[in-house]
């Protein structure tokens, strides 16, 4: 029925699921908002939180105290004190803390909702997966796009053969990130902190959803992800002060014969709110999402078919599905840690193949943005991404002056160790 039945066998359909949260600031704000709304509906109850930087997020902690939430002094106290009332722990913490916090919560007998990306690199994946399996607990990953009914309708349309045999999935994303984005914590834009790989950049943080979405749409079956068998990557950064990538393109060959292409930047002069996915088949294509969150199927004979948007807040959908799976109302968690192995393999292989992101020469980069929100833009990057998105060529194949030839890496099904030859 659901994982961990021995722990939750006393749950009833009318008893709210007990929840605790590790972290309340930054990305965790969205988790708090979703949990409070679902608590209002009676699906769950947020009992306790812990925050590693309580002084910085003092106002948020005070607000939670006023609603009856207990603020624990540390993670050990939270895990020890709430075993009888909490079944699920949300883990919206920074990438460096994903592995230790998730493993501790799973070993203590809790189900977990882990923020994306699940880990910094493939080496940290197996310890969490092993902890989940040994504890017989669910570890969901907060790739919230996977819970959108509109994205699942795209996948259903592919499965129904509406665009014929699927051949390619292309993704483009053009965003602008000001300086403050990289000053929000001690690991933003870094490849490694101490002994922990972070690989913080386009494909492993802001656009991680799009990488995961592409693998999901290419997978054969309602709950299947395609697996990478070869990754070609070009990783760059226009911003001088970071080590991770802020501009990237990938070409991924998958085990189901579907090609994936991604073109992404955080240095856009004309940013678009929503990344765009083209799903290309032998008898048509699907574009998702449009500006309103809907999708459009274009059949080979010229007919079009609309896919309606999903207005449900994604964070609510994640926690609702996890809780309803624990009570037996839903069949499965829609994105588990095990489901995201292809994503983690793809990102790790991209960094192994391409090496550390190359700095784009300063003559191609400009300062831009509002006076109080400055950042960097790469000259012509919007037109470059749009053009490559339409042709399927990587930056180097399109003759971009600052681009270097993409390097590739084969990826076996058992790829589980990140061993970049460029790291000394």
FIZA-33254 format. One line per 8 residues: number of its first residue (from 1); for each residue x, y, z of C-alpha. Coordinates in steps of 0.05 Angstrom, whole numbers, plus 5000, padded with zeros to 4 digits. Example, Ala and Ser with C-alpha at 12.3 -4.5 7.8 and 13.67 -1.06 7.14 Angstrom:
BEGIN
1	5246,4910,5156; 5273,4979,5143
END
This chain:
BEGIN
1	5000,5000,5000; 5054,5049,5020; 5125,5046,5045; 5135,5042,5119; 5068,5010,5137; 5094,4988,5205; 5105,5060,5225; 5039,5089,5200
9	4990,5032,5209; 4952,5072,5263; 4937,5129,5215; 4865,5139,5196; 4837,5177,5137; 4812,5230,5186; 4876,5238,5226; 4922,5293,5201
17	4993,5271,5183; 5043,5299,5233; 5097,5340,5199; 5162,5373,5221; 5205,5420,5180; 5281,5430,5177; 5291,5502,5157; 5242,5561,5153
25	5278,5614,5111; 5297,5621,5038; 5268,5565,4996; 5235,5537,5059; 5184,5594,5058; 5147,5559,5002; 5145,5495,5043; 5117,5533,5103
33	5064,5566,5061; 5042,5499,5030; 5041,5464,5097; 4999,5519,5130; 4947,5515,5075; 4943,5439,5078; 4938,5444,5154; 4879,5492,5146
41	4846,5438,5104; 4859,5385,5157; 4905,5340,5116; 4966,5350,5161; 4992,5386,5222; 5058,5422,5227; 5083,5407,5297; 5155,5429,5299
49	5211,5463,5262; 5286,5474,5269; 5328,5528,5237; 5404,5528,5231; 5406,5604,5230; 5353,5625,5280; 5377,5697,5286; 5371,5710,5211
57	5301,5680,5208; 5277,5703,5277; 5213,5736,5250; 5192,5673,5214; 5204,5631,5276; 5163,5680,5319; 5106,5676,5269; 5107,5600,5274
65	5109,5600,5350; 5047,5643,5350; 5010,5589,5312; 5031,5536,5363; 5090,5506,5325; 5148,5485,5370; 5217,5511,5352; 5269,5459,5369
73	5341,5479,5384; 5374,5429,5337; 5361,5372,5289; 5376,5318,5340; 5324,5346,5387; 5271,5349,5332; 5283,5277,5310; 5285,5251,5382
81	5225,5290,5410; 5172,5279,5356; 5175,5205,5339; 5104,5192,5366; 5070,5251,5332; 5107,5263,5267; 5113,5217,5208; 5140,5264,5155
89	5199,5312,5156; 5207,5366,5103; 5280,5382,5086; 5284,5448,5049; 5357,5461,5068; 5418,5482,5027; 5450,5432,4980; 5509,5417,5026
97	5462,5393,5081; 5417,5348,5038; 5454,5284,5050; 5467,5289,5125; 5398,5315,5143; 5359,5267,5098; 5400,5207,5122; 5390,5226,5195
105	5315,5235,5187; 5307,5169,5149; 5348,5130,5199; 5306,5159,5254; 5245,5129,5221; 5214,5189,5186; 5189,5196,5115; 5223,5254,5080
113	5207,5308,5029; 5275,5331,5004; 5285,5397,4967; 5313,5395,4896; 5366,5380,4873; 5367,5318,4916; 5443,5319,4921; 5503,5357,4895
121	5531,5297,4856; 5519,5223,4846; 5565,5202,4904; 5515,5230,4954; 5455,5196,4922; 5467,5124,4944; 5475,5139,5019; 5406,5171,5020
129	5374,5117,4978; 5405,5063,5021; 5380,5097,5085; 5309,5100,5055; 5310,5027,5035; 5338,5002,5102; 5288,5043,5141; 5231,5025,5093
137	5213,5098,5087; 5194,5143,5029; 5241,5198,5006; 5204,5246,4959; 5241,5300,4920; 5210,5369,4914; 5214,5372,4838; 5146,5404,4841
145	5135,5408,4765; 5126,5333,4764; 5062,5342,4805; 5031,5390,4754; 4971,5359,4720; 4989,5397,4656; 5058,5365,4652; 5028,5297,4665
153	4978,5311,4610; 5037,5323,4563; 5066,5256,4583; 4998,5222,4574; 4992,5253,4504; 5060,5224,4486; 5040,5156,4513; 4975,5158,4473
161	5014,5168,4409; 4986,5237,4393; 5051,5260,4363; 5075,5193,4338; 5140,5163,4361; 5177,5210,4407; 5245,5230,4379; 5269,5292,4417
169	5256,5337,4476; 5285,5408,4474; 5286,5457,4531; 5305,5531,4534; 5309,5576,4595; 5329,5649,4597; 5332,5682,4665; 5370,5740,4697
177	5401,5734,4766; 5426,5796,4802; 5486,5799,4848; 5444,5786,4910; 5426,5717,4885; 5498,5696,4894; 5505,5728,4962; 5446,5693,4994
185	5488,5638,5026; 5559,5612,5029; 5554,5560,4973; 5517,5596,4917; 5556,5591,4852; 5607,5543,4881; 5628,5474,4857; 5649,5447,4925
193	5646,5465,4999; 5698,5427,5040; 5691,5354,5020; 5621,5362,4992; 5607,5373,4918; 5553,5426,4906; 5557,5437,4830; 5513,5498,4839
201	5494,5526,4772; 5440,5525,4719; 5429,5450,4712; 5436,5432,4786; 5394,5488,4816; 5349,5539,4783; 5339,5499,4719; 5344,5431,4752
209	5269,5424,4743; 5277,5429,4667; 5331,5375,4665; 5287,5329,4706; 5225,5346,4665; 5260,5328,4601; 5282,5260,4627; 5212,5248,4654
217	5178,5264,4589; 5226,5219,4550; 5213,5160,4596; 5168,5104,4570; 5111,5094,4619; 5069,5137,4665; 5120,5138,4722; 5184,5126,4682
225	5245,5169,4671; 5293,5160,4613; 5365,5144,4632; 5424,5180,4602; 5473,5136,4562; 5516,5194,4536; 5520,5266,4559; 5554,5321,4518
233	5560,5387,4555; 5584,5458,4548; 5587,5495,4615; 5604,5569,4620; 5599,5628,4667; 5595,5701,4647; 5598,5724,4719; 5671,5729,4741
241	5660,5716,4815; 5629,5646,4812; 5656,5577,4796; 5591,5542,4775; 5557,5550,4708; 5509,5607,4693; 5502,5590,4619; 5499,5519,4593
249	5478,5473,4537; 5471,5397,4539; 5458,5342,4489; 5436,5277,4522; 5427,5210,4488; 5379,5166,4528; 5368,5092,4535; 5301,5097,4499
257	5330,5130,4437; 5302,5199,4452; 5350,5258,4446; 5349,5314,4497; 5375,5384,4484; 5378,5440,4535; 5399,5513,4528; 5399,5553,4592
265	5425,5619,4620; 5421,5663,4681; 5452,5722,4643; 5393,5741,4598; 5381,5812,4577; 5309,5794,4557; 5290,5741,4608; 5228,5698,4599
273	5186,5679,4659; 5175,5607,4639; 5226,5560,4607; 5198,5526,4545; 5197,5453,4527; 5186,5427,4456; 5168,5353,4454; 5181,5330,4383
281	5151,5268,4352; 5147,5238,4282; 5075,5262,4275; 5073,5328,4312; 5100,5366,4372; 5078,5392,4439; 5098,5459,4469; 5094,5468,4545
289	5084,5512,4583; 5054,5571,4548; 5049,5638,4584; 4987,5616,4623; 5015,5548,4641; 4976,5510,4588; 5005,5467,4533; 4992,5460,4458
297	4993,5397,4416; 5007,5409,4342; 4988,5349,4299; 5022,5335,4233; 4958,5349,4195; 4954,5420,4223; 4904,5407,4278; 4918,5435,4347
305	4896,5412,4415; 4902,5450,4480; 4926,5422,4547; 4895,5463,4605; 4938,5494,4658; 4940,5468,4730; 4924,5524,4779; 4942,5482,4840
313	5002,5511,4878; 5058,5461,4865; 5083,5458,4936; 5013,5439,4961; 5008,5385,4909; 5074,5354,4932; 5057,5349,5006; 4985,5330,4992
321	5007,5271,4949; 5058,5248,4999; 5009,5251,5057; 4954,5217,5017; 5003,5162,4998; 5018,5151,5071; 4944,5143,5086; 4934,5097,5026
329	4891,5145,4986; 4943,5155,4931; 4979,5098,4897; 5049,5127,4899; 5092,5187,4911; 5099,5219,4843; 5173,5236,4848; 5216,5194,4895
337	5290,5197,4905; 5297,5133,4864; 5261,5168,4806; 5313,5223,4805; 5374,5179,4795; 5376,5195,4720; 5375,5269,4736; 5434,5263,4784
345	5472,5219,4735; 5460,5270,4679; 5485,5330,4720; 5546,5293,4747; 5564,5266,4678; 5558,5337,4648; 5609,5363,4697; 5655,5304,4687
353	5651,5312,4612; 5657,5387,4605; 5704,5402,4663; 5697,5464,4706; 5655,5518,4673; 5694,5563,4626; 5695,5638,4638; 5665,5676,4579
361	5714,5731,4559; 5696,5799,4588; 5686,5832,4520; 5622,5791,4512; 5595,5808,4581; 5562,5871,4608; 5535,5897,4674; 5460,5909,4672
369	5399,5912,4716; 5364,5962,4760; 5410,6005,4802; 5394,5966,4865; 5392,5898,4828; 5454,5896,4784; 5478,5834,4748; 5512,5809,4685
377	5486,5795,4615; 5521,5760,4558; 5516,5797,4491; 5468,5762,4444; 5454,5704,4491; 5379,5709,4482; 5383,5704,4406; 5435,5649,4412
385	5391,5607,4457; 5329,5618,4415; 5367,5599,4351; 5398,5537,4381; 5331,5516,4410; 5301,5516,4340; 5359,5482,4305; 5381,5434,4360
393	5454,5455,4354; 5499,5466,4414; 5532,5534,4423; 5598,5510,4393; 5562,5478,4334; 5527,5545,4321; 5594,5580,4315; 5587,5624,4377
401	5652,5662,4386; 5663,5645,4460; 5640,5572,4456; 5686,5512,4459; 5672,5443,4429; 5627,5400,4473; 5658,5340,4506; 5620,5276,4517
409	5618,5221,4568; 5585,5153,4565; 5540,5138,4624; 5528,5066,4646; 5468,5044,4687; 5512,5035,4748; 5546,5103,4744; 5550,5122,4817
417	5618,5156,4829; 5635,5228,4809; 5708,5226,4792; 5725,5289,4750; 5795,5283,4721; 5801,5359,4723; 5795,5363,4798; 5861,5369,4836
END
